[in-house]
Amino acid sequence: MSGPVVLILRARHALCLAGKRYLCAEFEITCMASHNELGRLGEEAAVHYLVMHGYHILELDWHYGHCDIDIVAEKLGFIIFVEVKTRVSSTFQAPEAAVDRRKMSRLLASGHAYLIKKRLDWPYRFDIVAVEGTGFDNFKIRHIKDAFDRASLFVEQAYDGGLRHQTHISADDEAGRN
């Protein structure tokens, strides 16, 4: 399917005057959902990129309950969970910036669910593929390997003097390598 997705809704209006019903002309409402098409094309470009760089694709758009993962791949004995973010441009925000702490937490839970469901005890990581452009021919792709892990998320929330703040502990801090 190429081009934007178009939803056409047809309805008839009934007009009531002095207790009598009159049928008005038919009308159409067209809704453009081109962002869905752009996202799909971005995911296709990400798959192509990963395959060209030696990744073996295991799953596309994996769902289990409330868990979902855009791409599950394997390379050199690692399971790689890939979140794909596609934008027309990064004028206002880079695509990868849309993967906030909340999304990371959901992806971590989804990756854990995948490993349990598939009964895999392999090393794994979480990558982000950021795709910018308006179509497959002009996409610019950034692959952020090992973009985040459980240790790099906020692990403690404290309440101090009326201000709520979070303490960040990275894997380097835990290993004593500030």
N, C-alpha and C positions, 0 to 999 in steps of 0.2 A: 504494500500500500504506500503510495507516495502522496505528498501534499498533506494539508491539514485535515483532521477529522471533522466532519460537519454533521451536526445533529439537526434534523429538520422536524419540527413539531407542527402538526396541522390540527387546527381546531375550528369549530364553528361557534359564532356568537349568536345568541338568541336575544332579541330585543323585544321588550314587552311595552306596548303602548295601549292604553285604555283596555287592559285585560286581554289583548290579543298578542300572540307571539309572531314575530317576523324573523326570518332567518337572514342574517347578514352575510356578507361576503366571507369566503375562506381566507385565512391569512397564514403566513409562515413566519416562524422565528428560527433564525439560524444562529447556532452557538459554535464558535470556533474553539477547538481544543488543541491548538497547534503545539502547546507546551508538552502535551502527552506524546505527540509525534516526535518532538525534538528529544525528549527523554529516551524514547525507544531507539532513535537513531544514535544517540550518545552511547547507549549500552551496547549496541551493535559495533560501534567504533571501538569501544573499550575491549570487547571480546576479540576483535580483529587484532588490535594492538597487542594484547596479552598472548595470543596464539603466535604472532610474529616474533615475540620475544621468548618463546620456549615454554610457555605455560600450557598445561593440559587442563581444559575446562571440564569440570566434573558436574556442575549444576548451574543452571540459569534461573534466576527469579525463584529461589528456593523458599518455600513457606512451610511452617509447621506451627499451628495455633496462631499466636500473635507474633511469632518470630518470622523475619524475612531477611534474606540476603540476596543482593543483586547477582553476584557471581561467586561461585566457589571453584577454586582452581587448585592445581597441584604443580609444584616445581621443586625438584631436588629434594624430595622427601618431606616437604612442608605443605600443609594445607594453607591456602591463602583465601581469606574472606575479603571480598572486594566490594566496596561501596562506590557506586558511580554517581557523580553529580555533573549535570550538564547545564550550561548557561549559554546564552547568545554571546555575552561578553562579560568581562570582569570589571566593567566600569564602576559598578556600585559595590560588588562583593565578588571575590574569587569563588568559584564553585565549591572548592574544598572547605571554605569557611562555613558552609551550610551544615557540615558535620560537627555539631556542637556536642557538649558533654552529654546531654540527654540522648542524642542519637548514638554516640559512642557506647553508652551504657546499654542501649537496646541491641546494638550490634554485638557487643560482648556476650550478652545473654543468648542471642541468636546463634552465634558461633559455638557456644557451649552446648546448646540444644542440638545443633547439627552433629557435633562430635559424639554426643551421647546416643542420639538416634541412629547414627551410622556405626556405632561401636568402634570408633577410631581412637587410637592412642598415639597420634602423630604430633610432632611439633606444629605450631600454627602461628599465623600472624594476621594482622588486619591492615589492608592497603586501601588507599583511596585513589580512584582514577578520576581526575578532573578533566572535563571535556568542554571546550569553548568553541563556538562557531554556530553557523546556521545550517549546516548540512554535512553529510559524510565527506564531500570533496574538500571542504575547507576547515575541518575540525583541527584544533590544536589540543594535544593531549599531554597532561602532566600526570605521571605515575608517582605517587608518594608511597614508598615501600615502608612497611612497619610503622604506619602513621600513628598508631596508638596501641596501648595495651592496658591491662587492668592496673598495673602499677603506676601508670602515668595519669590516671584519673584522680579526681579529688577523693581523698580517702577519709577526711575528717571535716566535720562541720562544727564550728564553735560559735558561741554567742558571747560577744564581748562589748560591754558598754552600750547596749542597744543597737549595735551594728552587727549584722550577720555577715561572717566572712568564712571563706573556705581555705584550708591549708592544702597545698599541693606537694605531693611527694613523688618524685620521679624515680625511675630505676637507678639513675646515677647517684641520687641522694642515698638510696638504700644501700648501695655498694660503697658509699663513702667517697664518691668522685664528684664533688660539687663542681 
